[in-house]
Amino acid sequence: MIYFDNAATTMIKPQQVYSEILDVMLHKGGNPGRGGHLMADRASDVIYKARENLCELFNINSPENICFTNNATTALNYGIKGVLKDNDHVIISAFEHNSVLRPVCALEDKGVTYTVLPSTPEGVFDNIENYIRENTKLIVINHSSNVTGNIADIGEIGRIARKHGIIFMVDASQSAGHIDIDMERDNIDILACAGHKGLFGPQGTGLLYVREGIKLSTLVEGGTGSMSESIYQPEYLPDRFESGTLNTPGIGGLSKGIEFVISKKERIRQHEKKLTKMLVDGLSSLPFVTVYGNKNPEKMTAVVGFNIKDRDCVCVTNYLSDKYKIMLRGGLHCSVLAHKTLKTSDCGCVRASLSYFNTENEVNKFLNIIDRDFKM
Amino acid sequence: MKYCIIVLNSVTSAKRIEKTALKEGMLCQIIHTPKVISKFGCSHSVRVEERHYKRIMEIVNNMDVKYQGIYSELCEKGECRYKELRL
């Protein structure tokens, strides 16, 4: 089997992720923050360690400002719907996933308006300052496209957002664990990301970071193990966004995944760049293949969108799965905006997304099959 | 032995203080706050020996962590008495 669907979820994790999940279930399986017995305390330790690891990875000052969620979509909803109120305006990029576009559109009946920041297919955005309005409250940018791998210049956009006093939110679902993110350097106010992709946690993990001083309204209220006499949701983080029992085994696994990323940060990036270059160069050399995006491994993560002439993208992925057990994803990848920008809304595309655990041999084998089986 | 109890809003803040205190060699424990001193219902507290009171409060204040109250604790045969401490 060749697994090239890491943008959906990294299926192969570092060994310590699997071990930790089991260890937490067997030996630290109390409910974190509920009660004070030994097992509850051990579970709280697991959660806290994960917060500390995230602080190190993303240069976050306070572990309290990290809230665990079920996935990136939940975190994005908390951020978007927590910030935007009646008649606010939001700017989103031309590469946003539906997990940003749909929550934004769901607020239209409250008078919230949005502008899509135009981009070339290569990921060069228009000057965002031209799209800022008096009531622009939020800018949401997909750090790395889940269709092309294009990396957005969040440092520059963050600087502009800060200059105008606009809250800057980053969707790091495809970038966290793959490329460097620094909350302070990049002026990020809110960050949402998945735990089960580049951070190598299990599915069912995600996170929301909220900068101190930014107050978000809640979408979900309930028991937090704190302030129980109050009938209202706590104002402070992380409790405000962590109602209900957390996924302690999952977060434990995520924590080990983050430690793996921290220990191999530069190696991960270098390895993925090398594989991406092989893949982009190999596919681009085939006259019957069209590769989308900027195609420069320095400016993209290991996600390559492409099409084969006169072939339905989903049929291609079905064929490769059935015949060779090569796992890719075809279709629109829940990114209607990205496909509009790439002018591929009608056809979608095939996506190959790599991880640290893929090899040069796998890329070569894949390229040989594409060349042999689809040559015109 | 007398202990000092700092009642905190969240278990995350309690863990943060505990980790720092342990690094400094203070014996420190997180407890589920006894009902009698928990002002708003369930919460978690950090418990340290009272001789560390000054240092633990420096840690709390340096971290800018919000707390609900500070108490001294004296326990005998499972029966504990609390007295609020003022900074």
HADDOCK unambig.tbl for C-alpha pairs under 7 A between the chains (distance, minus, plus):
assign (segid A and resid 33 and name CA) (segid B and resid 11 and name CA) 5.65 0.50 0.50
assign (segid A and resid 35 and name CA) (segid B and resid 32 and name CA) 5.59 0.50 0.50
assign (segid A and resid 36 and name CA) (segid B and resid 31 and name CA) 5.22 0.50 0.50
assign (segid A and resid 36 and name CA) (segid B and resid 32 and name CA) 4.38 0.50 0.50
assign (segid A and resid 48 and name CA) (segid B and resid 12 and name CA) 6.52 0.50 0.50
assign (segid A and resid 48 and name CA) (segid B and resid 15 and name CA) 6.74 0.50 0.50
assign (segid A and resid 64 and name CA) (segid B and resid 12 and name CA) 6.19 0.50 0.50
assign (segid A and resid 64 and name CA) (segid B and resid 13 and name CA) 6.74 0.50 0.50
assign (segid A and resid 225 and name CA) (segid B and resid 42 and name CA) 5.98 0.50 0.50
assign (segid A and resid 225 and name CA) (segid B and resid 43 and name CA) 6.65 0.50 0.50
assign (segid A and resid 226 and name CA) (segid B and resid 9 and name CA) 6.63 0.50 0.50
assign (segid A and resid 226 and name CA) (segid B and resid 10 and name CA) 6.30 0.50 0.50
assign (segid A and resid 226 and name CA) (segid B and resid 41 and name CA) 6.84 0.50 0.50
assign (segid A and resid 226 and name CA) (segid B and resid 42 and name CA) 4.83 0.50 0.50
assign (segid A and resid 226 and name CA) (segid B and resid 43 and name CA) 4.72 0.50 0.50
assign (segid A and resid 227 and name CA) (segid B and resid 40 and name CA) 4.78 0.50 0.50
assign (segid A and resid 227 and name CA) (segid B and resid 41 and name CA) 5.00 0.50 0.50
assign (segid A and resid 227 and name CA) (segid B and resid 42 and name CA) 5.51 0.50 0.50
assign (segid A and resid 227 and name CA) (segid B and resid 43 and name CA) 6.34 0.50 0.50
assign (segid A and resid 228 and name CA) (segid B and resid 40 and name CA) 6.25 0.50 0.50
assign (segid A and resid 228 and name CA) (segid B and resid 41 and name CA) 4.49 0.50 0.50
assign (segid A and resid 228 and name CA) (segid B and resid 42 and name CA) 5.28 0.50 0.50
assign (segid A and resid 229 and name CA) (segid B and resid 40 and name CA) 5.06 0.50 0.50
assign (segid A and resid 229 and name CA) (segid B and resid 41 and name CA) 4.65 0.50 0.50
assign (segid A and resid 230 and name CA) (segid B and resid 40 and name CA) 6.46 0.50 0.50
assign (segid A and resid 239 and name CA) (segid B and resid 10 and name CA) 6.91 0.50 0.50
